């Protein structure tokens, strides 16, 4: 779900992952999932983005878009979900593999 844990937990505690997608793709997904009109989905996506950005800034003093806060950033606008899943699993295995 993501509520800023990547900004306060030790990076060794898990894989800090950010998933992004183009605005219009996210609007379409929200409209389809909730069965609402695109204008309402647009409003909801904008509102959620603003709330998330403000929460991270106010609570942790960081920019949610700062890639240095994450181990992996995945763009679902250019990468299919199946490929992204494989990449996340590979990153997990690599990050938490026993030291040689």
N, C-alpha and C positions, 0 to 999 in steps of 0.2 A: 504494500500500500504506500509506504514511504511517508514518513513524518519527520524526517531529518536525523534519523539515527546515525546516518553516515557522518554527520558533523560532530557527534560527541562520543560514539563508541570507538574503541581501539580498532583500527583497520584490520587487525589480525583476527577480529571476532567473526568476520563473515565477508561475503563478496558484496561490495558497495556498487550497486547496479542502478543505472538510470536508463529508462526506456523513453524515447522521444518519437514523435511522428509529426508530419506536416499538419498545420492547423486544420485545413479542410478535410484531411483524412480523419482527424479526431472528431470533428463536427459530424461527419457522416456516420462514424461508429456510434456516437452518442445518440444521434437521431434514430438510427436503426435499432439500437439496443433498447431505447426507451419508448420507441414508437411515437416520437414527437416531430414537429416540423423543424426544418433546418434553421429557421430564425431563432427558435427557442433553444435548439441545441447550440447554436453559435453563442447565444447569451450565456448559457450554462458553462460552456468551455472557457469563455473569457473570464467569467466570474471565478471558476475553480482555479484557473491559472493565476489570477491576481491574488486570491486567498493563499495559495501555496507559496507564491513568491514573497508575500508579506509575512507569512508565518515563519519561513526560513530566515528571512532578514531580521525580523524582530526577535525570534527565539535564539538564533545562533550567530547572527551577524554575518551571514554568508549569502551569496547569490546562488540560488538553486541551479542555475545554468553553469556554474563554475565546474569544468570537467575535472579539476584536481580533487574534487570531493568524492570522486567515484573511481572504482577500479575499471569499470567497463561502462561505456555509453553506447547504446544500440539504437539505431534509427530504423524504425519499422516502415518508414517511407521508402527505403531502398533495400531493405533486407526482409525476406519472408520470415514469418514467425517460426517456421521449422528450422531455418538456418540460425536464427537468433537463439533458439533453444539449444541447439547444438553448440553454439559459441559460448553460451552461459555455462553449460555443463563442462565444456573443455576448460574454461577459465576457473571454475570451481576445483576441478581435478588438479589443475596446475598449481593453483594457489595453495591448496591444502595437501599436496602430495608430501609424503614423508621425505625429509632431507636425505640425500644419498650418503 
